Amino acid sequence: MQIEFNAPTIDKMVKDIAIQLMIAAQTAPKGRGVDTLKFLVLTGDEKDELATMMDKIACRDNVDFFARDAKNIRACSAVLLIGTDNSVRGLNCALCGHATCSQKPSTQPCVFNEVDLGIAIGSAVSSAGMFKIDNRVMYSAGKTAIEMNLMEKNITTIFAIPLSVTAKSIFYDRK
């Protein structure tokens, strides 16, 4: 059997590795052992719909970097979305600026959830690096995913990690 190194093969390989990146993010340490993370991988038309919405937001909100990032989303093979919610741990740590968890507004993230999200993102991108898959963490695509309701309504913070295999990284020398 022969396997050619071409676009369809690369897309399938990247999609399979994206699943392994979800495993890396899922198994990352969590504060107090509480898991608030959700994952989603976009490919094909769903990935392109994200890019189209990013272009719309770029025009609507006058944020040029959304359009720049949309080009990367279109050019990559897959996008891993990692998100978290605003639930509390009940530690009353005051790290969010409120004396108790019950005083924290429901719209404000819990510090532990955001830290766990950052650790999970780090685990996913370091794993992508081990597979030699080019990637970049994107706030713009994550914010767009929230606006598009791509995850459950209680997921209020999302970051995106587009994944690409090309001769030269598409994520650098961007204008």
Residue pairs with C-beta under 8 A, 6 or more apart in sequence:
3 9
10 77
10 165
11 43
11 77
11 78
13 165
14 76
14 77
14 78
14 133
14 163
14 164
14 165
15 41
15 43
15 77
15 78
17 128
17 131
17 133
17 163
18 41
18 78
18 80
18 163
19 41
20 127
20 131
21 80
21 124
21 127
21 128
21 161
21 163
22 39
22 41
22 80
22 124
24 123
24 124
24 126
24 127
25 37
25 39
25 80
25 82
25 120
25 121
25 123
25 124
26 35
26 37
26 39
26 120
27 123
28 116
28 119
28 120
28 122
28 123
29 116
29 119
30 36
30 37
30 116
31 89
31 112
31 113
31 115
31 116
32 89
32 91
32 112
34 87
34 89
34 112
36 84
36 85
36 87
36 113
36 116
37 82
37 83
37 84
37 116
37 117
37 120
38 82
38 83
38 84
38 151
38 152
38 155
39 80
39 81
39 82
39 83
40 80
40 81
40 83
40 145
40 150
40 151
41 78
41 79
41 80
41 81
42 50
42 78
42 79
42 81
42 150
43 77
43 78
43 79
47 73
47 74
47 76
47 78
47 79
48 73
48 74
49 148
50 73
50 79
50 141
50 144
50 145
50 148
50 150
50 160
51 70
51 71
51 73
51 74
52 70
53 144
53 147
53 148
54 66
54 67
54 69
54 70
54 73
54 140
54 141
54 144
55 66
55 67
55 70
57 63
57 66
57 140
57 143
57 144
57 147
58 64
58 65
58 66
58 67
58 70
59 67
63 140
65 140
66 140
66 144
68 174
68 175
69 138
69 140
69 141
71 174
72 136
72 138
72 162
72 164
72 170
72 171
72 174
73 79
73 138
73 141
73 160
73 162
75 164
75 166
75 170
76 162
76 163
76 164
76 170
77 163
77 164
77 165
78 162
78 163
79 141
79 160
79 161
79 162
79 163
80 124
80 160
80 161
80 162
80 163
81 141
81 142
81 145
81 150
81 151
81 158
81 159
81 160
81 161
82 117
82 120
82 121
82 124
82 158
82 159
82 160
82 161
83 117
83 142
83 145
83 146
83 151
83 155
83 156
83 157
83 158
83 159
84 109
84 113
84 114
84 116
84 117
84 155
84 156
84 157
85 113
85 154
85 155
85 156
85 157
86 106
86 107
86 108
86 109
86 110
86 113
86 154
86 156
87 110
87 113
87 154
88 101
88 104
88 110
89 101
89 110
89 112
90 101
91 101
91 112
92 99
92 100
92 101
93 111
93 112
94 100
95 111
95 112
96 104
96 108
96 109
96 110
96 111
98 104
98 105
98 108
101 110
104 110
107 156
109 156
109 157
113 157
114 157
117 157
117 159
121 137
121 159
121 161
124 161
125 135
125 137
125 161
128 135
128 161
128 163
129 135
132 165
133 163
133 164
133 165
134 163
134 164
134 165
134 166
134 169
134 170
134 171
135 161
135 162
135 163
135 164
135 171
136 161
136 162
136 171
137 159
137 160
137 161
138 159
138 160
138 161
138 162
139 159
140 160
141 159
141 160
141 162
142 157
142 158
142 159
142 160
143 158
145 151
145 158
145 160
146 155
146 156
146 157
146 158
150 158
151 158
162 171
164 170
164 171
